[in-house]
Amino acid sequence: MSNNLVKHVERDHENFYGMVSASPQMNDFFALVRKVARSDTSVLVRGESGTGKELVARAIHELSARADRPFRAVNCATFTSELLASELFGHVRGAFTGAVDDRRGLFELADGGIVFLDEIAEIPLDIQARLLRVLQEQTFVPVGATNPRSVDIRLVAATNKALRREVAEGRFREDLMYRIRVVPIFLPPLVQREGDVELLTWHFIDKFNADEGMPRHINAIDRDTYEALLAYSWPGNVRELRNVIEYAFVIGDGSVLTIDELTPELRGEPPPSRRLEENAEREDDERRRIIAALRTTDGHRGQAAERLGISRTTLWRRIKQLGIDEERD
């Protein structure tokens, strides 16, 4: 039995401002981040969802000369245009419905420090023009105000989209693209980080083992389960891996992580939503076939069952289960 279990083996690794890795690809990336942090140049972090782009921005802040100044982050995709303008630039009282007081925005709150704009490709075009002014002139105007205010910030932005394509399709300003991607850096996806799936699997297991709120303690992984973890493509990257391990802790029992405790995707099954859709499609198809057989036989259940290759009892049960109204249908 022990030959079918994988135990935790300690490996040399680096915890780089919350990014845990032992892969040479990430070691090179960490070295690049250290270099990038030395200047005040705008940085664009490219990477897939779930790779840890905000951790990169925080690392740049901690390694920079601005480390003792504020770090402010916002996900641009979570706001409407009006609310994003208020979030970034602030507003004055009466600027819009609900603006009952003056409010300072992120640029003012982060004066002297670093602002991290995640999902920057989602910024509306009207906000892009105002952001360009901040980067060119280090000034901004709060929503509803008239006088510009000076600010000293460094911008770190992130996206999982190709900005050149966004520019070509008219969704992003070309002049802003050049301002924010002075130094583009590329965060590798999890599948390209040699050895990190294994390392991070145990890293998250250790993390949840230490959580008193978890109902179990895992000290081994079934061999088939371990191979499924290694074979998976991890489209959601590190975030998805963490969620998979947390899912196993919540729904499983015992000290061994087994294949049935993984999410459907890792077991090679479609996710529940897709299964529900497929089941609904199968039921719709079966319903149509039963109705067609009943119509062909003028409602004679015995003949309809024979045409369908099922018993009359099964036909009766499926008519009830599928809600077929024989007179109407």
Sequence and secondary structure as in RCSB ss.txt:
>XXXX:A:sequence
MSNNLVKHVERDHENFYGMVSASPQMNDFFALVRKVARSDTSVLVRGESGTGKELVARAIHELSARADRPFRAVN
CATFTSELLASELFGHVRGAFTGAVDDRRGLFELADGGIVFLDEIAEIPLDIQARLLRVLQEQTFVPVGATNPRS
VDIRLVAATNKALRREVAEGRFREDLMYRIRVVPIFLPPLVQREGDVELLTWHFIDKFNADEGMPRHINAIDRDT
YEALLAYSWPGNVRELRNVIEYAFVIGDGSVLTIDELTPELRGEPPPSRRLEENAEREDDERRRIIAALRTTDGH
RGQAAERLGISRTTLWRRIKQLGIDEERD
>XXXX:A:secstr
 GGGEEE      EEETTEEE  HHHHHHHHHHHHHTTS   EEEE  TTS HHHHHHHHHHHSTTTTS EEEEE
GGGS HHHHHHHHH B TTSSTT  S B  HHHHTTTSEEEEETGGGS HHHHHHHHHHHHHSEE  BT  S EE
   EEEEEESS HHHHHHTTSS HHHHHHH SEEEE   GGGSTTHHHHHHHHHHHHHHT TTSS    EEEHHH
HHHHHH   TTHHHHHHHHHHHHHHH  SSEE GGGS TTTTT   HHHHHHHHHHHHHHHHHHHHHHHHHTTT 
HHHHHHHHTS HHHHHHHHHHTT  TTT 
